[in-house]
Amino acid sequence: MGKRGFVCREASPKEVLEHCLRLAQEVAPPTPKGKRGRPWRYDHARKVFS
């Protein structure tokens, strides 16, 4: 037994990963919701298929 009567055990890799992801979500800035970059520009005056 460890301190204060609790059983000491190491965390599983899954538990460590879940804890790290939870901390990262708290610290990380929110991701933008939208399309990135400029839209494609099409030259409608130019005929591609003639």
N, C-alpha and C positions, 0 to 999 in steps of 0.2 A: 504494500500500500504506500501511496505517496503522501504528500502533505495533506493534512486535514481529513484523512480517511478516504480520499478518492483514489481509485485505481488508475495507475499511470499506463497509458497506451499511446502508441504513435498513431497519428492520423493516416488514413489510407491515401494513396495518390488521388483518388476521386474526390475525397473530402478537401484535400489541399487545393485542387483545381477549382472546385466550386467556391471555396473561400476567396481565392485570388480573383476569379471572375466577378464575384460580388463586390469586392473592393475596387476593382477596375471600373465597374459601372458607376460606382459612387464618385470616383475621381474624374473620370473622362468627361469632356465636354459633350453636349448633345450633338448628334449628327444632323446635318442639314437635311431637310425633307424637300427634295426637288431635283430637277434635272441639272446636270452639270454642263457647263459650256454653252456655246452659242448654238442655235439651231442651224441645220444645213440651209444653205442658200441655193436656190434653183434659178437658173436664168430661163425664164419662161419665153423670152423673146427668141431664144435660139432653139431651133428644132433639131432634136437629136435624130429622130427617125424621119428621113425624107424619102 
